[in-house]
Amino acid sequence: MITAQMVKDLREKTGAGMMDCKKALSETNGDMAAAEDYLREKGISKASKKESRIAAEGLANIYIDKNKAVILEVNSETDFVSKNEEFKNMIDEIGQALLKSEVHSLEEALNVPCENGSIKDLIVAKTAKIGEKLSLRRFEIVTLEEGECFGAYLHMGGKIASLVVLKGADEQIAKDVAMQQAAMRPTYVFVSDVPDEVVEKERKVQKELAMNEGKPAEIAEKMVEGRIQKFFKEICLTEQAFIKDGNISVSTYVKNNNGEIKKAIRYEVGEGMEKRSDDFAEEVMKQVKGN
């Protein structure tokens, strides 16, 4: 006999709905462990149906333990879910699990053990419970070398995460650089990071502009070089005007504090991804009506 207490216990263990728990117990003749497996399998089935759906919302976060840090982005379908405490707790569990690991690829990351199974198991279970496609989009694990420090900053409640590694300077300087990176959206960290084809394309555009202004070829060439330097100041973190003192660049600010930028990572949630265009209210109504 399936009792109300059995249904309650299974619901508390799995987070599944009451009717799903009752059906699972009925299908497994009241075997609690088998019922958990049944719901897990059902959850996997539900999650797989959501694989093709767009998940471009979510949160980014940074976790640091002494000389090791992980920056990650976890996606959901709607901003509404990204504000859910259960979603945030899931990200925390993923972040802490990755912080204890030495993995490099997403495939490896999904197999990292966490509290109950692997990270993949956790995401599948939460996808089934929350009802939206959830996914670990990207992450990077960073380990400090001697004389280095982290600077970490979350912007817009976790919509942007910025992690910086400096050598020689202190954490406050590193945090200032992380804030700069978060707010000013540089495309590259160093001038040397900018691909040659990007520079050449910009040089061609600027030369055309100068020629169209009626400048002689030799003058146009000099103008182009000046504009390329201005271009670098817009797209490279080290060359940008420092937000707390516009008279100096970020690299100068760091050097003035005996530091050197070694690494800088910036994650903005959903950047480069297709966004959902459907009406969220309509989606909710569909779910309420059972469609």
KAKA-V484611 format. One record per backbone hydrogen bond with DSSP energy under -0.5 kcal/mol. NH is the residue of the N-H (numbers start at 1). CO is the residue of the C=O. Records with the same first field share a line. If there is no record, write none. Layout:
# KAKA-V484611
NH: CO + CO
This chain:
# KAKA-V484611
3: 1
7: 3
8: 4
9: 5
10: 6
11: 7
12: 8
13: 9
14: 10
15: 11
21: 17
22: 18
23: 19
24: 20
25: 21
26: 22
27: 23
28: 24
29: 26
30: 25
31: 28
32: 30
35: 31
36: 32
37: 33
38: 34
39: 35
40: 36
41: 37
42: 38
43: 39
44: 40
45: 41
46: 42
47: 43
48: 44
49: 45
50: 46 + 47
51: 48
53: 50
57: 76
59: 74
60: 158
61: 72
63: 70
65: 68
68: 65
69: 142
70: 63
71: 140
72: 61
73: 138
74: 59
75: 135
76: 57
82: 78
83: 79 + 80
84: 81
88: 84
89: 85
90: 86
91: 87
92: 88
93: 89
94: 90
95: 91
96: 92
97: 93
98: 94
99: 95
100: 96 + 97
101: 98
109: 105
110: 106
111: 107 + 108
112: 109
114: 117
119: 112
120: 110
122: 118
123: 119
124: 120
125: 121
126: 122
127: 123
128: 124
129: 125
130: 126
131: 127
135: 75
137: 73 + 135
138: 73
140: 71
142: 69
144: 67
148: 145
149: 166
151: 164
153: 162
155: 160
158: 155
159: 155 + 156
160: 155
161: 267
162: 153
163: 265
164: 151
165: 263
166: 149
167: 260
168: 147
174: 170
175: 171
176: 172
177: 173
178: 174
179: 175
180: 176
181: 177
182: 178
183: 179
184: 180
185: 181
187: 235
188: 235
193: 190
194: 191
198: 195
199: 195
200: 196
201: 197
202: 198
203: 199
204: 200
205: 201
206: 202
207: 203
208: 204
209: 205
210: 206
211: 207
212: 208
213: 209
214: 211
215: 210
220: 216
221: 217
222: 218
223: 219
224: 220
225: 221
226: 222
227: 223
228: 224
229: 225
230: 226
231: 227
232: 228
233: 229
234: 230 + 231
235: 231
236: 232
237: 188
238: 189
239: 236
240: 236 + 237
242: 245 + 248
245: 242
248: 245
250: 240
251: 238
253: 249
254: 250
255: 251
256: 252
257: 253 + 254
258: 255
259: 254
260: 167
262: 165 + 260
263: 165
265: 163
267: 161
268: 266
269: 159 + 267
271: 268
273: 270
280: 278
283: 279
284: 280
285: 281
286: 282
287: 283
288: 284
289: 285
290: 286 + 287
291: 286
